[in-house]
């Protein structure tokens, strides 16, 4: 079986694209059509959910991370106002993404970037790195205005761009 898998890989057209090979329960490799691929990763202590969706030109990479809850007015009206302003400004100022609020008023970083064909592991890592480099100063600004980092619920993806929340 290992011999047939090696033979399959040796005869597979290059470059190998992300998500085009699957390993069956018996250990043999098989080519498959590109489909939606979901995965998670950690960057600077923040858990990111990522999805690669095939497109005719390559793929669309989307990442989403819950950063912190929107502060309540009782925690400081200026602080809440500043965080609202940062979230709103991110819609036009944050390259490849924006901050968004989910239904539980968690602030998410949501970024998207097209990856041209072929969608190789190197192209995927490069695209994710570009998005994270662009977002890092924005996340730092947001965290500076939030104060000590409250715990966030990283398992709930962002569902809205509304800039309202508790205590509004």
Long-range contacts (C-beta under 8 A, 24 or more apart in sequence): 1-26, 1-27, 1-28, 2-27, 4-28, 4-29, 5-29, 15-118, 15-120, 16-120, 16-121, 17-117, 17-118, 17-119, 17-120, 18-52, 18-59, 18-119, 18-120, 18-121, 18-124, 19-52, 19-54, 19-119, 34-59, 34-119, 41-128, 43-132, 46-139, 46-154, 47-154, 49-154, 49-157, 50-128, 52-115, 52-119, 52-124, 54-119, 55-114, 57-114, 57-116, 57-117, 58-114, 58-115, 58-116, 58-117, 58-118, 58-119, 58-123, 59-114, 59-115, 59-119, 60-112, 60-113, 60-114, 60-115, 61-112, 61-113, 61-114, 61-115, 61-124, 61-127, 61-128, 61-131, 62-110, 62-111, 62-112, 63-97, 63-109, 63-110, 63-111, 63-112, 63-128, 63-131, 63-132, 64-108, 64-109, 64-110, 64-111, 64-157, 64-158, 65-108, 65-109, 65-154, 66-102, 66-106, 66-107, 66-108, 66-152, 66-153, 66-154, 66-155, 66-156, 66-158, 67-99, 67-106, 67-107, 67-108, 67-109, 67-139, 67-142, 67-143, 67-152, 68-106, 68-107, 68-142, 68-143, 68-146, 68-149, 68-150, 68-152, 69-104, 69-105, 69-106, 69-107, 69-150, 69-152, 70-101, 70-105, 70-106, 70-107, 70-165, 70-166, 71-146, 72-165, 72-166, 72-167, 73-167, 73-168, 74-167, 79-145, 79-146, 79-147, 80-167, 82-145, 83-107, 83-142, 83-145, 83-146, 84-163, 86-138, 86-141, 86-142, 86-145, 87-142, 87-163, 88-163, 90-138, 91-161, 93-138, 94-134, 94-135, 94-138, 95-134, 96-130, 96-131, 96-134, 96-135, 97-131, 97-134, 97-135, 98-161, 99-138, 99-142, 100-158, 100-160, 100-161, 101-158, 101-160, 101-161, 101-162, 101-163, 101-164, 101-165, 102-156, 102-157, 102-158, 102-159, 102-160, 103-156, 103-159, 103-160, 104-153, 104-156, 105-165, 105-166, 106-152, 106-153, 106-156, 106-158, 107-142, 107-152, 108-157, 108-158, 109-135, 109-138, 109-139, 110-158, 111-135
